[in-house]
Amino acid sequence: MSKGKKDLETNENNSELKNKNNKKKRMSKKKRKVIIRVSLLVILAAIIIAGGAVLGMVLGIVKSAPKIDATNVLNTLTESSVIVDENGNIIEQIHDPNENREIVPLSQIPEHLQNAFIAIEDHRFKDHFGIDIKRIAGAILNNLRTGDPMAQGASTITQQLVKNLYLTNEKSWERKIKEMYLAIQVERVLSKEQILENYLNTIPLGQSAYGVQSAAFTYFSKDVSQLTLAESSFLAGAAKGPSYALYSRYSLNSIDDVPEEDIVGYVFIGSVQYACVYNQNAVDRQHDVLKRMLDLEYISQEEYDAALAENMRLALNPGQKKIEGISSTPMDYVKEKVIEDLMASQDLTYEAAENYLYKGGLTITSTIDVNIQKSLEESYDNFSVLYLGAEPAGDKPIAQDWRYFRWSGGQGTGMLDAEFNILNESGQLIFYAKENIMNEENSIYLNPDEYEIDESGNLVISSKKFDIYTSNIDIVDAYTIDDEMNFVSHSIGALNVGNNYEIIDKKGTKGTFRIPKAYLDKNPGMFNIGSDGVLTIPEGYFFFQENGIVQPQSAAVIIDYRTGKIKGIIGGRQIEGSKTFNRATDAARQPGSTIKPLSVYLAALDLGYSAAYPIDDLPKYNASGERWPKNWYEHRNIKYWGIQTLRKSIEQSINTNAVTMLETIGLEAAMNSLANLGLIDTDNPNNDTFVSPQEDPYYNDVNLASLALGGLTKGFSPLAMTAAYGTIANDGIYVEPIIYTKVVNSKGETILEKIPETHVAVNPEVASLMKDILKTTVTQGLSYRARLPREFGIDAAGKTGTTQANGDFWFVGFTPYYVGGIWVGNDNVQMKLSGDSGNNARLWSAIMTPIHEGLEPATFTRSPNLIPISVCAQSGKLPGDLCAHDQRGSQIITEYFIPGTQPTETCDVHVKAEVCNISLMLKSHNCPGNVVEDRVFVVRDPLYDPYQKESNYEAIKLYHQILEDSITFSMEELKQIYAGQMSTDENGRITHVLGIEVENLRVEGMLTEDFKYQLPTRTCYQHTKLDYDRWLREEGNQNGDEDSEDDQSLLDDIINGIIDFDTSEDERPEDEEDERPINEILESIEN
């Protein structure tokens, strides 16, 4: 084959091969395009599918987002409430413990504060539509770099608002999608200004402060409008989170290592005080805020430098949630009454009413006068000195009956056993000295003789430290004495063993019980036995109140009695914490003698009895024949005073006279009086503390002891007693005590207005007269310690009260300005006090003195309708000729009378009689003339016999009769007359009457102070005929010129003395009868 042909073939072959290759290339390129197209389609399809899935997911999330009404944001926010005084000054802020907010309009928020938040939180706030795309992109890139999808957020102010209002703080894409969606929704309906206003009122800024107004007060004690640039930037930095709060709060026992310069102040949360400690993180953040504001040209370089130079330690001034110097009691009571009234007026549950109070933005106007409250609390800070009248001295706790227990007259006196444990009046142990029941680790300890481990491994306890009940094993409480000599009671709870015990034997609450081994094996830490055999039970197996409560406790109330407004209130002494037991309003204690003017004497005056009405202080006896009641002067030799006016009976708090007066007017009248004074609720007995027979037919208060002497089953609260006395001060008009006047909601609408219930309890003349009596009870009666300083020129009136065995002391009194009541007593009513209720009167004066300092002099004005009349104090009637000649001095007094009650009769109680001034009996015909004199006496109907309750009364009475008969009869005749009833010795002296020795019949009896001024019932037997004759002879020697008639009379007397006349009893003259009735004695005197 030729070379050309070969070359041609070769070329053809090459061309064919090239074509084939080109064809293959074209086919491959086409195939690649197809693949690429298919891949792109697949990718696009995947994207579409994924996008659809994402879109579906997003749409699902969006659909689950909450429905909102962005136009009503502020109305849905919780807002703190405040309690203000009547001048509008804030006393306390009330808010949810976790959210304190006060809403303010944007116009009140400084522009530099608005700009500070915008600069640091969302500098494109005014430009975006709710979400910031650029910021989101930046956040995504940052999070991709860090590998944490949630490392950096991109929330705008609008998003933060949405999250704070409608969502949670959960970090998730789902929450973020909802947040962006809702932010866009909000931007569509609200302007930027509205969004910013809402945001600045909702943003959490630390220390429970929500919104800039609350935060401004929390950190700077300022209104937000007063914040400087430096303070604004400082506050804006706190939005980053809790660790950037402007200060940190430390408990006082945790600040030992904190530099003093870092403590920027103190705040009270409830009644607990905390230290506020400077936070450097917050200052560093403030610098970032200021730099951002400078970069964004919100501030100039000069403003930046000035703000940066400001000392933020000095700027911080933590705001007080309540006024210092005021305990929680008064404001707690305000809240309590507001909640009650919200429940009643708006048909709310307790929980709903409480929620409204704390979150409803209410403004509550309290009646509390801050100055009076502070003064009251300062007085109670010095309680011991003011109560005792001197600094406590010695080693005995203040005001406690610190004597060893002993039985006396069937009653227990004193409180201490040999180990200084406390016993009640029955001798039962009620408090252990702490060292006698607990060791230094506050574990209960049992000595070897108080327990045993039996053969089965059970713990058998027979200690008196436990009170055994079927449902629990209680542990007896303990006490300590603090450095200020206060008795401090410590409550100890039940033994924490559930029902894992068995009672072996029991008498009362004491006995023996067994805790099984099975329980002990499961609880190996329940007890430990030391090498000395002492068993200890650690504190975890019982509650122990380590701080304790000082005793005696006390409560006080001060009221403006014309309006019923409570001006000051103390619910307890040295009590810490909020919502504690309020003894002023909730403690029902026996009122003792403070009840007398209310239940007995006010009712008596209202029934027409006068202040001059005579009441006889004589022995009274109960159904068992025992003397009852006894007076406060029972310890004296003379235990009864005799006739006293109603006024004097109140002034001297005479128990017998209160009972006598109550018996006279009746129990129903007393209960009506208490009902009129707000102490008994006859319509709703469950609303009062008075126990009626309907409530308890066996143990109730419808009896003499309760209504006359205040020995009630439960008692009355200091608030109720103070309001009752305020009725007297207010001329007989009862005014319900109130603690607030109105409640206004956040819209300025008054939702509660407290108008006190008022009614006429007694007419003004009755009240005025009782007011006058209570005034003299202070000026010249037992309550003299209650007087205010003389230089004040301010009257005081009131009454003390003491309950049986000194369980409670009271003083309730008033001035022309205020009424105040004070109670003192131990929380455990079985413990008794030392001293008397005069200490309460002293404390009342000490409390009222600073409260009245600077007030205008003021005296009580008697009702012009009261009529002053001179009367006899012994009869209450118009004076007779003899009333001025009473042996004790003139008994004519001036008393005031309610029209219609003034006396019209003349005194018939005073009489004149001839008596022997030796025997002080009516004269006999044997009394020498020089010992006979005219005296003025009082008469009773019947005449009082001091011997009538003596065990040998019949013998005493017969003995006196024999002595009187000895005037007339010879001893031989007496023996015949009283044969078998009397015995004599060889000398003719009487030795026995009715078999009882005469020595045992010479008793004084139960004499009254005025008994010697009562008309004698017996005739003198101390003088004989010889005494009379001797006097006649002496008189004859002195008067030799006596006429013959006198001589004949003397001769007749001598003859009569020599001759033994046997005059029978029937022939004896009337004036020689053994004992004459009172009407015959009076008749002979008149003749």
PAMAR-980587 format. One record per residue (C-alpha): residue in three letters; y, z, x. Coordinates in steps of 0.2 Angstrom, whole numbers, plus 2048, in hexadecimal, padded with zeros to 3 digits. Layout:
N
ALAYZX
...
END
This chain:
1087
MET800800800
SER8107FB807
LYS81D80880C
GLY82A8027FF
LYS81D8037F1
LYS8188147F7
ASP82A8197F8
LEU82C8137E7
GLU81D81C7E0
THR82382B7E9
ASN83482A7E1
GLU82D8277D1
ASN8218357D3
ASN8308407D9
SER83A83A7CA
GLU82D83E7BE
LEU82A84F7C6
LYS83C8527C6
ASN83D84D7B4
LYS82F8597B0
ASN8378667BA
ASN8488637B1
LYS83F8637A0
LYS8368747A5
LYS84787B7AA
ARG84F87579A
MET84187C790
SER84288D79A
LYS85588E797
LYS85388B785
LYS845898785
ARG8508A478D
LYS85E8A1781
VAL8528A3773
ILE84C8B477B
ILE85E8B977E
ARG8638B476C
VAL8548BD765
SER8588CC770
LEU86A8CD76B
LEU8648CB759
VAL8588D975C
ILE8658E4764
LEU8728E0757
ALA8658E374A
ALA8618F4753
ILE8738F8754
ILE8758F4741
ILE8668FE73D
ALA86C90C748
GLY87D90B742
GLY87790B730
ALA86D91A734
VAL87C92273C
LEU88791D72E
GLY87A923722
MET87993372B
VAL88C93572C
LEU88E93071A
GLY88193D716
ILE88B94A720
VAL89B945718
LYS893947707
SER88E95870B
ALA89F95D711
PRO8A796A705
LYS8B39646F8
ILE8C596A6FC
ASP8D696B6F4
ALA8E196A703
THR8F096C6F8
ASN8EC97E6F4
VAL8E8984705
LEU8F3994706
ASN8EE99A6F5
THR8DC99B6FA
LEU8DF9A570A
THR8DC9B870B
GLU8EC9C170F
SER8EE9D3715
SER8F69E0709
VAL9029ED70D
ILE9079FE707
VAL919A02707
ASP924A11703
GLU931A106F5
ASN93EA09701
GLY9329FB706
ASN92EA01717
ILE91C9FD71C
ILE911A0C71D
GLU900A03720
GLN8F99F2721
ILE8E99EF717
HIS8DE9E171C
ASP8CC9DC71E
PRO8C59E472E
ASN8C29D2735
GLU8D19C872E
ASN8E39CE72E
ARG8EF9C1727
GLU9019C0720
ILE9069AF71A
VAL9189A871F
PRO92099771C
LEU92298B72A
SER93598D729
GLN93399F72F
ILE92999A73E
PRO93499674E
GLU933984754
HIS92E989765
LEU91F99275E
GLN91A983754
ASN91C978764
ALA91298476F
PHE903982763
ILE90596F762
ALA90796E775
ILE8F897777A
GLU8ED97376B
ASP8F1961765
HIS90095976D
ARG8FD948763
PHE8FD952753
LYS90C94974C
ASP90493874F
HIS8F293874B
PHE8EA937739
GLY8E094773B
ILE8D594274A
ASP8DA93E75B
ILE8D092E761
LYS8D792F773
ARG8D2941774
ILE8C193E76D
ALA8BE93177A
GLY8C393C788
ALA8B994A782
ILE8A993E781
LEU8AC938793
ASN8AE94A799
ASN89E95078F
LEU894941796
ARG8999467A8
THR8959587A5
GLY88595579C
ASP88A96078E
PRO88E95777D
MET898966777
ALA8A196B787
GLN8B2965782
GLY8B9964770
ALA8C695876A
SER8CB96175A
THR8DD95E753
ILE8E796B74B
THR8E296373A
GLN8CF96573F
GLN8D2977744
LEU8DA97B734
VAL8CB97372B
LYS8BF97C735
ASN8C898D732
LEU8C998A720
TYR8B998171A
LEU8AC981728
THR8A498C735
ASN8A598E748
GLU89498674A
LYS894979759
SER88B96A752
TRP88E95874F
GLU88C95B73C
ARG89A96773B
LYS8A595C746
ILE8A294D73B
LYS8A795872B
GLU8B695E735
MET8BC94D739
TYR8B9946727
LEU8C295571F
ALA8D095472C
ILE8D3942726
GLN8D3948714
VAL8E0955717
GLU8EB949721
ARG8EB93E711
VAL8F294B706
LEU8FC957711
SER90B95471B
LYS90B95972E
GLU91796772A
GLN90B96D71C
ILE8FC96C728
LEU905975736
GLU90A98372A
ASN8F9985724
TYR8F2985735
LEU8FE99273C
ASN8F999E72D
THR8E799C730
ILE8E499B743
PRO8DA9AA74A
LEU8E49B2758
GLY8DA9C175D
GLN8D99D4758
SER8D59CE746
ALA8E69C6745
TYR8E69B673B
GLY8F59AB73B
VAL9059AD745
GLN90E9BA73A
SER9009C673B
ALA8FE9C374E
ALA9109C5751
PHE90F9D674A
THR8FF9DA752
TYR9049D6764
PHE9179D8763
SER91B9E3754
LYS9279D574E
ASP9299C9740
VAL9249B8746
SER9369B1744
GLN93B9BD752
LEU92F9B675F
THR9379B0770
LEU9319A0779
ALA9269AB785
GLU91E9B5777
SER91B9A576D
SER91299C77C
PHE9099AD77F
LEU9039AD76D
ALA8FE99A76C
GLY8F399D77B
ALA8E89A9771
ALA8E299B766
LYS8D6996774
GLY8CA9A576F
PRO8C79B776F
SER8C89B9782
TYR8DA9B4781
ALA8E09C1775
LEU8F09C877C
TYR8E89D977E
SER8D79E177E
ARG8D39F0773
TYR8CA9FF77C
SER8C4A0F775
LEU8CDA1E77C
ASN8BDA24785
SER8BCA1378E
ILE8CCA12797
ASP8C9A1E7A6
ASP8C9A0F7B2
VAL8D7A057AA
PRO8E7A057B4
GLU8F5A0E7AA
GLU9019FF7AC
ASP8F49F47A3
ILE8F49FF793
VAL9029F7789
GLY900A0377A
TYR8F5A0B76D
VAL8F0A0675B
PHE8E6A0F74D
ILE8D8A06744
GLY8D5A11736
SER8D8A2273D
VAL8D0A1E74E
GLN8DCA1B75C
TYR8D9A0D769
ALA8E2A08779
CYS8E99F677B
VAL8E69EF78C
TYR8EF9E1794
ASN8E59D0796
GLN8E99C67A5
ASN8DF9B779D
ALA8EC9B678F
VAL8FA9B579C
ASP8F29A77A6
ARG8EF99E796
GLN9029A0791
HIS9079987A2
ASP8FC98979D
VAL90598878C
LEU916989794
LYS91197B7A0
ARG90B970792
MET91B973788
LEU92596E798
ASP91B95E79B
LEU91D959789
GLU93095D78A
TYR92F96A77C
ILE939975788
SER944973797
GLN9419797A9
GLU94D9877A6
GLU94498D797
TYR93398B79F
ASP9399967AE
ALA9419A37A3
ALA9319A5798
LEU9269A57A8
ALA9309B37AF
GLU92F9BE7A0
ASN9249CE7A2
MET9179CC795
ARG9119DE798
LEU9219E4792
ALA9229D8784
LEU9129DE77C
ASN9159EB76F
PRO9059EE765
GLY9099EF752
GLN9039FE749
LYS8F99FB739
LYS900A0B732
ILE90EA17736
GLU90AA24743
GLY909A3673E
ILE901A3372E
SER8EEA3672B
SER8E4A2A721
THR8E3A36711
PRO8F2A30708
MET8F0A1E70A
ASP8DDA1F706
TYR8E2A276F6
VAL8EEA196F2
LYS8E0A0C6F5
GLU8D4A166EA
LYS8E0A176DC
VAL8E5A056DD
ILE8D3A006DD
GLU8CFA0A6CE
ASP8DEA036C4
LEU8D99F16CA
MET8C89F46C3
ALA8CF9FA6B2
SER8DD9EE6B0
GLN8D49DE6B6
ASP8C29E26B1
LEU8BD9E16C3
THR8AE9E86CC
TYR8B19F56DA
GLU8AD9E86E7
ALA8B89DB6DF
ALA8C79E76DE
GLU8C49ED6F0
ASN8C49DB6F6
TYR8D49D76EC
LEU8DC9E66F4
TYR8D89E1706
LYS8DA9CE704
GLY8E69CB6F6
GLY8F69CD6FF
LEU8FC9DB6F4
THR90B9E66F7
ILE9089F86F0
THR916A036EE
SER911A156F2
THR919A256ED
ILE916A2D6FE
ASP926A32706
VAL923A2F719
ASN92EA3D71F
ILE926A4A713
GLN915A44718
LYS919A4572B
SER920A56728
LEU911A5C71F
GLU905A5572C
GLU910A5D73A
SER90EA6E731
TYR8FBA6C730
ASP8FBA68743
ASN901A7A744
PHE8F7A81736
SER8F0A9173F
VAL901A97744
LEU909A93733
TYR8FBA9A729
LEU8F9AAA733
GLY90BAAD737
ALA907AAE74A
GLU8FDAA6757
PRO8EAAAA755
ALA8E5AB8760
GLY8D5AC1764
ASP8C3ABA764
LYS8C1AB7751
PRO8C2AA6749
ILE8D1AA373E
ALA8D1AAA72D
GLN8BEAAD72C
ASP8B7ABE726
TRP8B0AC2737
ARG8A7AD2733
TYR895AD7734
PHE88CAD5724
ARG888AE571A
TRP884AE9708
SER892AF46FF
GLY892AF86ED
GLY884AEC6E9
GLN88EADD6F2
GLY88DAD5703
THR89CAD670E
GLY89FACE71E
MET896ABF724
LEU88EAC2736
ASP87DAC773A
ALA878ACF74B
GLU877ABE753
PHE888AB874C
ASN880AAC740
ILE889AAA72F
LEU882AB271F
ASN887AB070D
GLU88BABE702
SER879ABF6FD
GLY874AC170F
GLN86DAAF711
LEU870AA6721
ILE87BA9771F
PHE881A93731
TYR879A96742
ALA884A99751
LYS881A88759
GLU879A90769
ASN86DA9975D
ILE865A89757
MET86AA7B763
ASN86AA79776
GLU877A70781
GLU86FA5F77D
ASN871A6276B
SER85EA64768
ILE857A7075B
TYR84DA7D764
LEU840A8975E
ASN83AA98767
PRO827A9B769
ASP827AA775A
GLU82EA9A74E
TYR820A8D750
GLU80EA8A755
ILE803A7C759
ASP7F3A7F74F
GLU7E1A7B754
SER7E2A6A74C
GLY7F2A65756
ASN7FEA67747
LEU80FA6E74A
VAL812A7D73F
ILE824A8373D
SER829A94735
SER83BA9473B
LYS84AA9A730
LYS853A8B738
PHE84CA8072B
ASP84EA80718
ILE83EA79710
TYR83FA6E700
THR832A636F8
SER83BA536FD
ASN842A5770E
ILE843A6571C
ASP855A6971E
ILE85CA7172E
VAL869A7F72C
ASP87AA7A732
ALA883A81742
TYR894A86747
THR89FA88756
ILE8B0A8F75A
ASP8BCA83762
ASP8CAA8776F
GLU8D6A8A761
MET8CBA97759
ASN8C6A8C74B
PHE8B5A8F743
VAL8ADA7D744
SER89FA79738
HIS892A6C73E
SER887A64731
ILE875A62736
GLY86AA5672C
ALA858A57726
LEU84AA56732
ASN846A43734
VAL833A44730
GLY833A3C71E
ASN826A43714
ASN81AA47723
TYR81AA59720
GLU810A66716
ILE817A7670F
ILE80CA85713
ASP815A9370B
LYS827A94705
LYS833AA26FE
GLY843A9B6F8
THR847A8E705
LYS83FA97713
GLY82DA96718
THR820A8D723
PHE81DA7A724
ARG811A6F72E
ILE814A5E736
PRO803A55738
LYS7FCA50749
ALA7FBA3E744
TYR80DA3D741
LEU811A46752
ASP805A3A75B
LYS80FA2B754
ASN820A34759
PRO81DA3C76A
GLY82FA3E76D
MET832A4975E
PHE830A59767
ASN82EA60778
ILE828A7177E
GLY82FA7878E
SER827A8479A
ASP82FA92792
GLY826A8E782
VAL836A88779
LEU834A7976E
THR842A6D76D
ILE845A5F760
PRO851A51766
GLU860A4C75C
GLY858A3B757
TYR84DA4474B
PHE85CA4B741
PHE86EA4873E
PHE87BA53747
GLN88EA53743
GLU893A56755
ASN8A6A56752
GLY8A5A62743
ILE8B2A67737
VAL8BEA7573A
GLN8BEA8372D
PRO8C7A8A723
GLN8CBA7971B
SER8DBA76712
ALA8E4A6A706
ALA8F6A68701
VAL8FFA5D6F4
ILE912A5B6F2
ILE918A536E2
ASP929A4E6DB
TYR925A566CA
ARG932A4D6C0
THR92AA3C6C4
GLY918A416C8
LYS91AA386D9
ILE90FA3F6E7
LYS91AA416F6
GLY90EA48702
ILE8FCA4C703
ILE8EFA5470F
GLY8DDA5270B
GLY8D6A5C719
ARG8DAA65729
GLN8D7A5D73A
ILE8CDA4F731
GLU8CBA3F73A
GLY8C5A2E733
SER8C9A24723
LYS8C2A26712
THR8BEA38716
PHE8BCA45708
ASN8CDA49700
ARG8CDA5B6FC
ALA8DEA5A6F4
THR8D8A4E6E7
ASP8C5A506E6
ALA8C1A626EA
ALA8BFA6C6DB
ARG8C1A7E6E0
GLN8C3A8E6D6
PRO8D6A916D4
GLY8D6AA46D3
SER8E5AAD6CD
THR8EFA9C6CD
ILE8E8A996BD
LYS8EFAA86B4
PRO901AA16B1
LEU8F9A916AA
SER8EAA9669F
VAL8F0AA869A
TYR902AAC69B
LEU90AA9A697
ALA8FFA9A688
ALA904AAC683
LEU917AA7685
ASP914A9867B
LEU90CAA366D
GLY91BAAE66C
TYR917ABC678
SER926AC0683
ALA928AC4696
ALA92BAD6691
TYR91BAD7687
PRO912AE768D
ILE900AE5694
ASP8F7AF5699
ASP8EEAF46AA
LEU8DFAFF6A5
PRO8CDAFF6AA
LYS8C3AF26A1
TYR8B0AF06A1
ASN8A4AE26A0
ALA894AE1695
SER88AAEA6A3
GLY896AF96A2
GLU89EAF46B3
ARG8B0AF56B6
TRP8B6AE36B5
PRO8C2ADC6BB
LYS8C8AE56CA
ASN8DAAE36D0
TRP8DFADE6E2
TYR8E4AF06E5
GLU8D2AF66E1
HIS8D2AFE6F3
ARG8DFB0A6EE
ASN8DCB1B6E6
ILE8E6B166D6
LYS8DDB066D1
TYR8E8B036C1
TRP8FAB036BE
GLY8FBB066AB
ILE908AFD6A0
GLN910AEE6A8
THR91AAE06A1
LEU913ACE69F
ARG91FAC96AD
LYS91AAD76B9
SER908AD36B5
ILE90BAC16BC
GLU915AC76CB
GLN908AD36D0
SER8F9AC96CB
ILE8F1AD76C1
ASN8DFAD16BC
THR8DCADD6AE
ASN8ECAD86A6
ALA8E8AC66A7
VAL8D7AC969E
THR8DFAD4691
MET8ECAC768D
LEU8DFABA68C
GLU8D5AC5680
THR8E4AC6676
ILE8E9AB4675
GLY8D7AAD674
LEU8CDAA167F
GLU8D2A92675
ALA8E4A94678
ALA8E1A9568B
MET8D7A8568A
ASN8E4A7C680
SER8F1A8168D
LEU8E6A7A69C
ALA8E4A6A692
ASN8F6A68690
LEU8F9A6B6A2
GLY8ECA5D6A6
LEU8DEA686AD
ILE8D2A6569E
ASP8CFA54696
THR8C9A58685
ASP8C6A46680
ASN8BCA42690
PRO8B4A52697
ASN8ABA486A5
ASN8BCA446AC
ASP8C1A566B0
THR8B9A646BA
PHE8BAA716AC
VAL8A8A756A6
SER8A8A76693
PRO899A7E688
GLN895A6C683
GLU892A67695
ASP889A77699
PRO885A8368C
TYR87FA90699
TYR88BA8F6A7
ASN89CA8A6A2
ASP8AEA8F6A3
VAL8B2A95692
ASN8B2AA8696
LEU8BFAB569C
ALA8BAAB46AF
SER8BEAA16AF
LEU8CDAA06A4
ALA8D6AB06A9
LEU8D1AB26BC
GLY8CDAA06C1
GLY8BBAA36C4
LEU8B6A926BE
THR8A5A8A6C0
LYS8ADA7C6CB
GLY8C0A7E6CB
PHE8CFA726CC
SER8D5A676DA
PRO8E5A6C6E3
LEU8EDA5C6DC
ALA8E9A616CA
MET8EFA736CD
THR8FFA6C6D5
ALA903A616C6
ALA900A6F6BA
TYR90DA7A6C3
GLY918A6B6C3
THR918A6B6B0
ILE920A7C6B0
ALA92DA776BD
ASN930A676B2
ASP935A716A3
GLY925A7069B
ILE922A5D69D
TYR912A586A5
VAL913A496B0
GLU903A416B7
PRO903A416CA
ILE903A2F6D1
ILE901A286E3
TYR909A176E0
THR915A0F6D4
LYS9119FC6D4
VAL9079EE6DC
VAL90E9DD6DF
ASN9039CE6E3
SER9069C16F0
LYS9109B66E3
GLY91C9C56E0
GLU9149C96CF
THR9129DB6CA
ILE9009DD6C6
LEU9009F06C4
GLU90D9FC6BF
LYS909A0E6C0
ILE913A186B2
PRO90DA2A6B2
GLU907A316A2
THR912A3F69B
HIS912A4B68D
VAL91AA5B688
ALA90EA6968D
VAL919A78687
ASN92BA79680
PRO939A7A68D
GLU93DA8C689
VAL92BA9268D
ALA92BA8869D
SER93CA8F6A2
LEU936AA169F
MET926A9E6A9
LYS930A966B7
ASP93BAA56B8
ILE92CAB16B8
LEU924AA76C6
LYS935AA76CF
THR935ABA6CF
THR923ABA6D4
VAL92AAB36E5
THR939ABD6E6
GLN931ACE6E1
GLY91FACB6DF
LEU90FAC86E9
SER915AB66EE
TYR924ABC6F8
ARG91EAB3707
ALA922AA36FF
ARG935AA56FF
LEU93FA97708
PRO94CA9C715
ARG95AAA570C
GLU967A9A714
PHE960A8B70B
GLY965A926FA
ILE956A8A6F2
ASP94BA936E5
ALA938A946E6
ALA92CA996D9
GLY919A9A6D9
LYS909AA36D9
THR8FBAA86E5
GLY8E9AA86E1
THR8D9AAF6E9
THR8C7AAD6E3
GLN8B9AB96E3
ALA8B5AC06F4
ASN8C3AB66FC
GLY8BAAA56FA
ASP8CAA9B6F6
PHE8DDA9F6F9
TRP8EBA956F0
PHE8FDA946EE
VAL905A886E2
GLY918A896E0
PHE927A7E6DD
THR93AA7D6E1
PRO948A746D8
TYR942A646E2
TYR92FA646E4
VAL91FA6D6DF
GLY912A706EC
GLY900A776EC
ILE8F6A7D6FA
TRP8E3A826FB
VAL8DAA8A709
GLY8C8A8D70A
ASN8B7A8A713
ASP8AEA7A70E
ASN89FA8570C
VAL8A4A906FD
GLN898A9D703
MET8A3AA1712
LYS8B1AAD70F
LEU8C3AAF716
SER8CCABD71D
GLY8DEAC2718
ASP8E4ABD707
SER8EDAB06FE
GLY8FEAB6704
ASN8FAAAB714
ASN8FAA9C708
ALA90BAA1702
ARG911AA3714
LEU90AA92718
TRP912A8A708
SER923A9170E
ALA920A8A720
ILE91CA79719
MET92AA7870C
THR937A7E718
PRO939A6E722
ILE937A63713
HIS946A6C70B
GLU950A6D71A
GLY961A65717
LEU95FA64705
GLU96DA6A6FA
PRO96BA7D6F4
ALA963A7D6E3
THR95EA8B6D7
PHE954A8B6C7
THR95EA8A6B7
ARG958A946A9
SER957A8C698
PRO968A9068F
ASN95DA94680
LEU955AA3688
ILE95DAB3682
PRO95FAC268E
ILE95CAD2685
SER95BAE468B
VAL949AEB687
CYS93EAF968C
ALA931AF4699
GLN924B00691
SER925AF9680
GLY92DAE8681
LYS938AEE673
LEU94BAF2671
PRO94FB0267B
GLY94FB13672
ASP958B22678
LEU94AB28683
CYS946B1868C
ALA954B1C699
HIS94CB2D69C
ASP93BB286A1
GLN935B336AF
ARG933B246BB
GLY945B1F6B7
SER94DB146AA
GLN941B086A3
ILE94FAFD69B
ILE94EAEC6A2
THR956ADB69E
GLU949ACE699
TYR94BABC693
PHE944AB7682
ILE940AA767A
PRO949AA5669
GLY93FAAE65C
THR936AB9668
GLN943AC666B
PRO93FAD8665
THR947ADF656
GLU93EAF0656
THR943AFF661
CYS937B0766E
ASP92BB13666
VAL921B15676
HIS92DB2267E
VAL92CB34677
LYS932B4567D
ALA927B5467E
GLU927B66685
VAL91BB67693
CYS916B746A0
ASN91CB6E6B1
ILE90EB776B9
SER8FFB706B0
LEU909B606AA
MET901B63699
LEU909B66688
LYS910B78688
SER905B86680
HIS90CB96679
ASN907B9E689
CYS912B93695
PRO921B9D69B
GLY931B96696
ASN937B936A7
VAL928B866AA
VAL92BB7D69A
GLU936B6D69A
ASP93AB5E68F
ARG933B4E697
VAL933B3C691
PHE921B34690
VAL919B2468A
VAL90CB2367D
ARG8FDB1767B
ASP8F3B1366C
PRO8E7B1A66F
LEU8ECB2667D
TYR8E2B2168D
ASP8D4B2D693
PRO8D0B2B6A5
TYR8C0B346A3
GLN8B8B2A696
LYS8ADB206A1
GLU8A7B2F6AC
SER895B326AC
ASN898B446A6
TYR8A5B3F69A
GLU89EB4A68C
ALA89DB59697
ILE8AFB5669E
LYS8B6B5568D
LEU8ADB65687
TYR8B3B6E697
HIS8C5B69694
GLN8C3B6F682
ILE8BCB80687
LEU8CBB82693
GLU8D7B7E686
ASP8CEB8A67A
SER8D0B98687
ILE8E2B99683
THR8DDBA0671
PHE8CCBA8674
SER8C5BB567F
MET8B7BB168A
GLU8ABBBA67F
GLU8B1BB0670
LEU8AFBA067B
LYS89DBA567F
GLN899BA766C
ILE8A2B96668
TYR89AB8C675
ALA889B95676
GLY87DB8A67F
GLN88AB7E685
MET892B88693
SER88CB9569F
THR896BA26A9
ASP893BAD6B8
GLU894BC06B9
ASN8A7BBF6BB
GLY8A9BB56AB
ARG8ADBA56B3
ILE8A7B956AC
THR89AB8D6B7
HIS891B806AD
VAL895B7569E
LEU886B6C695
GLY87CB716A5
ILE888B686B1
GLU891B726BE
VAL8A3B746BB
GLU8A7B6E6CC
ASN8A0B5D6C8
LEU8ABB5D6B8
ARG8BCB5E6C2
VAL8BEB4C6C4
GLU8CEB426C4
GLY8C7B346BA
MET8CDB226BB
LEU8DFB266BB
THR8EDB196B9
GLU8FDB196C3
ASP907B1D6B3
PHE8FAB2A6AC
LYS905B396B0
TYR913B316A6
GLN908B2F696
LEU90AB3D689
PRO8FDB4A68D
THR8EFB4D681
ARG8EBB5E686
THR8F4B6F685
CYS8F6B7A694
TYR8E9B86697
GLN8EEB8C6A8
HIS8FAB9A6A1
THR8F4BA9698
LYS8FDBB568D
LEU901BC069C
ASP90ABB26A4
TYR915BB0695
ASP918BC3693
ARG91CBC56A5
TRP929BB76A3
LEU930BC0694
ARG932BD069D
GLU93BBC76AB
GLU946BBF69F
GLY949BD0696
ASN94EBD86A6
GLN95BBCA6A9
ASN961BCB698
GLY963BDD693
ASP96EBD9684
GLU961BD067B
ASP961BD4668
SER955BDF660
GLU94CBD0658
ASP947BCA66A
ASP941BDC66E
GLN937BDC65E
SER92FBCB663
LEU92BBD2674
LEU923BE166C
ASP919BD7660
ASP913BCC66E
ILE90DBDB678
ILE904BE2669
ASN8FCBD2666
GLY8F6BD2678
ILE8EEBE3676
ILE8E6BE1665
ASP8D7BD6664
PHE8DABCA655
ASP8CBBC264F
THR8D3BB3647
SER8C6BA7640
GLU8C7B95645
ASP8CCB91633
GLU8DBB9C634
ARG8E2B96645
PRO8F3B8E644
GLU8F3B7B646
ASP8FCB7B656
GLU8EEB8565E
GLU8E1B7865A
ASP8D6B73669
GLU8DCB61669
ARG8E7B5965D
PRO8E8B46658
ILE8F6B3C65F
ASN8FFB3A64E
GLU8FFB4D64C
ILE906B5065D
LEU914B4465B
GLU918B4B64A
SER919B5D651
ILE925B5665F
GLU930B4D652
ASN931B5D648
END
